Amino acid sequence: MDGCPNHQEPTSGDHRVYGEQIMDGCPNRQDPTSGDHTVYEEQIMDGCPNRQEPTSEDQIVEMDISHSKLLHTIDKPPPPAFWPIYGIQQALLGITGALSTAVLITNRIGADDLPEVRSEMLSLCLFASGLGSLLQICFGCRLPLVQGPNNAFIIAITATLSDPNWSDESLQEHVEGNGTSTWKIRLREIQGNLMLASGTQFLLGVSGIFGFIMKFIGPLTVAPCVTTMGLTLCGYMIPLCEQHWGIASMSIFLILLSSLFLVKVKLPFPVCTGKKKCSVIRYPLFQLNPILLAMVASCVVCHVLTVTDTLPSNSTIHGHMARTDVRMSAVHDAGWFYIPLPFKYGPPTISSSGYVSMLTITMTVVILLPGVYQTVALGTEAPPPPPHAINRGMAVDGLSGAVSGMLGGVCASVVFLESVSVIAVTKVASRAVFVTAAFLTILMGFIGKFGAVFSLIPDPVIGGFGLVTVGMVPAVGVSMFRSVNLSSSRNLMVIGLSLALGLLLPDWVAKNDNSINTGIKELDQVIVILLSNPMFVSTFVGFTLDNLAPGTPEIRGLSKGRDRSSGIVSHDVTTDDPYKLPYISSLISKLRCCVFLPISPSYNTDISCKRCQRRERNPSKFAADNPVVLTGLDEGTEDRVL
């Protein structure tokens, strides 16, 4: 509370709410001009003419920086010299996400003992992430966001390659015939199925059929799916942590220390601006980069233990993978530049079981997209995304996923919501900054030595921070149950059965895959792949029971999801529609046929015939021209109602 002597409590008409910030009702308050206020990252001194500085007896409350308005909005960029400074903070999110994905992919395709493959996978993931972000910002939903590899596709990859046909013994005949490595054969299978599934997502976005599908999907379908996905991904991190639980535990402890206990610690940093002299600001370093700081500290400790030979140098002894020199050969062998080429590992292959497995993950991503875009829009103080922006974002996601599969990245990209947290700290949501971050990520993918250096990070360190980040996924899934009536036995039964079958049935199928025998080999493979996918089992059970069992929309949690308030958006956030396409929106608006195109900015979701439009424009005249005849009210009577 500031020290204004004429301060009054705000009434319903005296304040405006922006997120969690309340502009108070000082009767003599004036909007601050350029000379009336000074902004220091975490504190704004406003321009009340009767303002008094708080004395020692007054309570001084430091404003949390996450509550203040944006300094640079979507279409109001900072000076170009600051674009790389703010952009590198967003690009670091893609690096940490790509690192764990590259390790998991390499292990799944059987190339975990080839450090050069891990380096290539990391470069491909970085390049695909940057390209996906760039396409999404420029042509997709147009929101400032960061795209990164979707770890959920690891579940589909694991389910696909669990078939005995993809074992080393079954693939030996292909290796002996043409000299191709077994991991390349597996990689080509993943590439083809990912491209086909991403193409399906592209068609869903272009056709706009997604809006019809969402009418049958509620929280009881999505929440069990997300919860099961998170718990499954956590299981994939355990083998990495098992390499050295001491190092993994240290990584987890450092992340928790930075993100939970040091989050309010702000370190002084000198800054210089063009208008003022150099000054000192307090910067929340631990709140902004907890994972990066923990990773650097863990790697330093591992390097010290490696130099002093505390960690075993013998590869057969437990703890050897915690050394930082295990993959040193990758740094020497990697080239300075890496150029991603389409179909570098050979022509992709496609199978029905692999396609269905990839499509399951793709549909999960599609279902979650509207909520993700809504969250990004709130974090950037932009209006809620319209249907055409969601459709375009879905189509661009499918396109970038197909390109990623073509290059060999084998993981489509997904929005990293951590970027919203970075926006809350830096107060920068400029589209120009995020485009710069996308270009920086692409550049990192081109530099081969960059991926090789990051491949030196020990497996226990990756498993530690991966366990923390992936552990947030089931927490998000559990939080989705808030929108349903948890006192209803109907909902509890749907939740319990979908979670139980999603977690237990895939393990039973993995141990008893020969028990499914329909007489058709191809159908058996599809059923085994589907039942081996925890996300498919949870989604199928939840979707089926939720739509068949009787229940009102309030009990099912549909009323809250269908009627979302758009909130109050400040007029100074953006001077133009943030979702229109650059340069061509004015041309599209002149073409009447574009109102039928779901990805067009002029797309009209309420298209009706001329008769319906006439009735809406003049309902009384329409009723007079088209009387309704009611018969059978009383015997022998006929009424004409105007």
NUKE-666985 format. One record per residue (C-alpha): x, y, z; residue in one letter. Coordinates in steps of 0.2 Angstrom, whole numbers, plus 5000, padded with zeros to 4 digits. Example, Ala and Ser with C-alpha at 12.3 -4.5 7.8 and 13.67 -1.06 7.14 Angstrom:
506249785039a
506849955036s
END
This chain:
500050005000m
500850174995d
500850325006g
499550434997c
498550535010p
497050545000n
497050354996h
495250274995q
494850094993e
494450054975p
492650024970t
491949914956s
492250064944g
493850124951d
495049984946h
495549884932r
496349714934v
497749654923y
498249474929g
498549504947e
498949684947q
497649814954i
497749994949m
497150074965d
495850214967g
496850364972c
495650514968p
497050624963n
497950494953r
498750544936q
499350434923d
501250444924p
502150524910t
503950494904s
504550614918g
503450554932d
503950374934h
505550264934t
505450084930v
506749964939y
506249784934e
505349754950e
504649924956q
503550054947i
503450224956m
501850304950d
501350484948g
500150524962c
500350714965p
500050704984n
501150544985r
502150535001q
503650415003e
503350285016p
504150315033t
504950185044s
503350155052e
502450115036d
502449945029q
503549935013i
502949805001v
504049764986e
503049734970m
503349564963d
503949584945i
502749454939s
501249574943h
501849724933s
501349754915k
502349714900l
503749824895l
503749774877h
502149694870t
501849594855i
502049724842d
503149844852k
504849774851p
506349844861p
507849914852p
508649794840p
510249784850a
509249704864f
508449564854w
509849444855p
509949474874i
508149434877y
508049304864g
509449194871i
508449174887q
507049094877q
508248994866a
508948914881l
507248824884l
507448744868g
509148684872i
508648594888t
507148514880g
508148454865a
509548384876l
508448254885s
507448214869t
509048174859a
509648064873v
508047964874l
507947944855i
509647884854t
509347754867n
507747694859r
508447664842i
509947564849g
511347694846a
511647744864d
513447684862d
513747804847l
514147974853p
514148054836e
512347994834v
511848084850r
512648244843s
511748234827e
510048204835m
510348354846l
510748464831s
509248404822l
508148434837c
508748614839l
508548644820f
506848574820a
506348674836s
506948834829g
506048804812l
504448764821g
504548914832s
504849024817l
503448954806l
502248964821q
502649144825i
502649204807c
501249104799f
500448994813g
499449064828c
500649214827r
500849214846l
502649244854p
503049064859l
504448934859v
504348764851q
505348614857g
505348434854p
503848334861n
504448204873n
502748114872a
503248044855f
504547944864i
503047834871i
502547804853a
504347764848i
504447644862t
502847554858a
503247544839t
504947464842l
504347344856s
503847234842d
505047084840p
505247124822n
506347274827w
507547174838s
509347164833d
509146974829e
507747014817s
508647154808l
510247064806q
509746994789e
509447174783h
511047234790v
512047094781e
511147124765g
511447304762n
512647354776g
511447474784t
511547494803s
510047424813t
509747594821w
509547674804k
508247544800i
507247594816r
507547774813l
506747764795r
505247674802e
504947814814i
505247944801q
503947884789g
502647864803n
502948034810l
502748114793m
501148024790l
500448064807a
500948254805s
500148254788g
498548204796t
498748344809q
498948464795f
497348414786l
496448424803l
497048604804g
496648654786v
494948574786s
494348644803g
493548474808i
494448494824f
492948604831g
491748464828f
492848334837i
493048444852m
491248434856k
491448264862f
493148284872i
493048344890g
494248344905p
493848164909l
494648124892t
496148244893v
496648234911a
496948044912p
497848054896c
499048194902v
499248104919t
499747944912t
500948024899m
501848104913g
502047954924l
502647854909t
503947984904l
504547984922c
504947804920g
506047834905y
507147944915m
507447814929i
508747714918p
509747874916l
509747914935c
510247734939e
511947774931q
512347864947h
511047914959w
512148024969g
512448144954i
510548134949a
510048174966s
511248324967m
510448384950s
508748374957i
509248454973f
510048604964l
508448624953i
507348624968l
508448744978l
508448874963s
506548854959s
505848844976l
506948924989f
507949054980l
506549114968v
506449274977k
508249314978v
508749444966k
510649474962l
511249654957p
511849674939f
512449834931p
511449894916v
511750044904c
510450134894t
510450264881g
509550394891k
510250364908k
511950334915k
512450154921c
511350094936s
511149934945v
509549824944i
509149674954r
508849524943y
507949364948p
509349244941l
508749094950f
506949114945q
507349134927l
508548994924n
508448864938p
508748714926i
510248794917l
511148844933l
510848674941a
511448584925m
513048694924v
513448664943a
513148474941s
514248464926c
515648564935v
515548434950v
515648294938c
517148364929h
518048384945v
517648204950l
518248154933t
519948244933v
520248174951t
519748004945d
518547994959t
517247914946l
517847754939p
518647754922s
518247574918n
516647564908s
516147404916t
516047484934i
514447564940h
514647754939g
515747764924h
514347864914m
514448004926a
516148054919r
516248204907t
517548124896d
516447974891v
516048044874r
517548164871m
517848084854s
516148154848a
516948334850v
518448294840h
517548194826d
516148324824a
516248454810g
516048634814w
514448644803f
513048524802y
511848534787i
510248434790p
509748354774l
508048264769p
508148074770f
509948074775k
509747894783y
508847824768g
507047814762p
505747814776p
504647664779t
502847654785i
501847524795s
500047524801s
500447494819s
501847624819g
500647754811y
499247724823v
500447744838s
501147904831m
499347964827l
498847934846t
500148064852i
499748184838t
497848184842m
498348214861t
499348364855v
497848424845v
496648414859i
497848514871l
498248654858l
496748774862p
497148774880g
499048794877v
498748944865y
497449014878q
498849014891t
500149094880v
498849234875a
498549264894l
500349274898g
500749394884t
499149504888e
498449464870a
496649434867p
496049244866p
496549164850p
495149154837p
494648994828p
495649034812h
497249064823a
497048894831i
496748804815n
498248884807r
499348844822g
498748664821m
499148654803a
500848734805v
501248614819d
500848464807g
501948544794l
503448564805s
503248394812g
503248324794a
504848424791v
505648354807s
505248184802g
505948214784m
507648274792l
507748134805g
507248224820g
505848104823v
505048214836c
503748344832a
503848504841s
502648564855v
502448734863v
503548754879f
502448844892l
504048884901e
504249034890s
502749114898v
503649114915s
505149194906v
503949324900i
503349354917a
505149394923v
505849494909t
504149584904k
504649554886v
503349474874a
503849554858s
503649444843r
505349514836a
506249444851v
505449274849f
505949274830v
507749314836t
507649164848a
507049054834a
508549104823f
509749074837l
509048904840t
509248864821i
511048934821l
511448814836m
510748664826g
511948714811f
513448724822i
514048534824g
515248574838k
513848644848f
512848484849g
514448384852a
514948484867v
513148464874f
513248274871s
514648274885l
513348304898i
513348144909p
511748044909d
511348054927p
511348244926v
510148234911i
509048104921g
508948224936g
508348374927f
507248274916g
506448194930l
506048364938v
505348434922t
504348284916v
503748264933g
502748424931m
501648344917v
500648224928p
500448374940a
499648464926v
498548314922g
497948304940v
497548494941s
496348464926m
495248364937f
494748534946r
493448574932s
492448414935v
491348364949n
492448254960l
490948214972s
490048114958s
490347924958s
490147924939r
491648034937n
492747944950l
492347784941m
492847854925v
494447924932i
494947774942g
494647654927l
495547754914s
497047784925l
497147604931a
497047524914l
498247654906g
499547614919l
499347434920l
498747364904l
500247414893p
501447314905d
500347164904w
500347174885v
502247194885a
502447024894k
501046934885n
501047004867d
500746824860n
499146814869s
498246924856i
497846814841n
496446864829t
497046764815g
497646914805i
499446964809k
499347144804e
497847174815l
498747084829d
500147204827q
499047354828v
498047294843i
499747264852v
500447434848i
498847524853l
498747424870l
500547454873s
500247644872n
499747704890p
499047874882m
497947774870f
497247664883v
496847804895s
496147914882t
495047774874f
494347724891v
494047904897g
493247954880f
492047804879t
491447804897l
491247994897d
490148004882n
489147844885l
488747864903a
487347984907p
487948154915g
487548334914t
488848454906p
489148534924e
489548364931i
490648314916r
491548484917g
491048544900l
490148704904s
491748784911k
492848734896g
491548794883r
491248964891d
492849044894r
492949224898s
494149324887s
494549444901g
495049624900i
496449664888v
497249834889s
497149934873h
498949984874d
499449794873v
499349794854t
498849924841t
498349794828d
497549624827d
498949504833p
498249354824y
498149424806k
499449364793l
500749484788p
500649574772y
499149464764i
497749494777s
497049644768s
497049544752l
496249394760i
494849504767s
494349564750k
494149384743l
492349324749r
492849144746c
494049154760c
492749154773v
492448974770f
494348934773l
494648884791p
496448954792i
495949124784s
495949274795p
494249314788s
493549144792y
491749154798n
491249014809t
489349064809d
489149054790i
487249034786s
486149044771c
485349204764k
483649144772r
484449134789c
485349304787q
483649384782r
482849314797r
484149384809e
484149554801r
482349584802n
481449444812p
479749534813s
479649554794k
480249374791f
478849314803a
477549414794a
478049344777d
478149164783n
476749124795p
476748964805v
475248864805v
474748774821l
473548634819t
472848504831g
472748624846l
470848604847d
469848494836e
469148594821g
470248744824t
471748814815e
472748964821d
473949074811r
475349144822v
476349294815l
END
